[in-house]
Amino acid sequence: MDRQQRREAAAAYKARRMQGGVFQIRNTANGRILLRHTTDLRGSQNRFQFAQMTSSCVDYALQADWSRDGRPFVFEVLETLTQKETQSEAEFKADLDALFELWQEKLADTPQY
């Protein structure tokens, strides 16, 4: 790859629209969930899959159950949000924060970590 191709690839990467959202990691053994939001859903899914493959815990809040129960955890996307072309990164994060708050209210009665 020459210098021009690298510049074009870097520009395309920076210009891409982020896809974030709200997700939960659910313990299928006891029903407890870890509710999170991110600007990079694919990255969060990849981290979860890697943690399962390597038997390492994906989040400190899950550590006790993860160590005791093994791998009864599933990654579930609850809602996705794609960054608009005219939206800044800060505006996108603010929208994700608001979406996360709605899901916190919706799942308030669900046992959580």
C-alpha positions, 0 to 999 in steps of 0.5 A: 500500500503506497502513501496515497492509499494509506491517506485515503484509507485513513480519511475513509476511516475518520469519515465513517459514521459510528454505530453505537447503542445499548447492550446487555450482558446477561447471565443465563444462569441467574438472570442478572444483567450488566447494562452498558452503552457504547459508540462502538457496538461491534468493538464491544461484541468483539471484546465479549467474544474474545473474553469468552474464548480466553476465559477472561472476564469482560467487566469487573462487575461480572468477575465473581459470577464469571469465575464461579459460573463459567460462560453462561453469559450472552451479549444482547444488543437492545437498541442501535443508533447510527451517527448522523452525517451532520452530528458531531461525536459529542452530540452522538454521545449525548444521544446515546446517554439519553437512550441509555437512561431510557433503557435503565428506566425500562429495566429498573426491575431486572436484577443487575450487577 
